[in-house]
Structures are given as structure tokens and as C-alpha cells.
Amino acid sequence: MKRAEQILEDFTNEGKDVDRNMIIIILYNQACCYQRMSMLEECSNYLDGTIYNLQQKIANFEEQDEDIGEMMMQADNDYYGT
């Protein structure tokens, strides 16, 4: 798990795009490993990172929905000439 986390860090440091789902999965799995080892402080930190990335993903979906709604309204206006 630590190796997967290191690879993610390397990719982001190089400016490469990393799928947010992959980030969420790795952080959550790390949290589960720390929980299993009774390292609850570390577990909590990784859960915080998981929650942050989930919130960012939701915010991105909401922005996309707004953009699609605006495009549909514009298309209707163009079609009906309003």
C-alpha cells in the first residue's frame, strides 16, 4: 500500500493527472490497514484524506451538472430563437 501511495505522489509531483477514484481507493485502503494495526491516528488521517477527495469529486459532479444545464438552456434558446 505504501508503494501505491508513493507512486501517486510521484505522478502528482510530475504534474500527471491521476484518477480521483484511484486516489480515494488507495487512501481508504491505507486507512483500513492502519485500523487493522490499531494505529488509529494514522487511520484517521487517511480517512480525512478520503473524505476530502470524495467531497472534491461531488463538487466536480455538481459543477458539471450546472454546465450541462446551462448548455441545454442555451440550446433551447437557440432552437426557439429566444
HUKALIN-V281275 format. One record per pair of residues at least 24 apart in sequence whose ideal C-beta (glycine too) atoms are under 6 Angstrom apart, sorted by the first residue. I is the first residue (numbers start at 1). J is the second residue. Records with the same first field share a line. If there is no record, write none. Layout:
I=J / J
This chain:
1=29 / 30 / 33
20=53 / 57
23=53
24=50 / 53
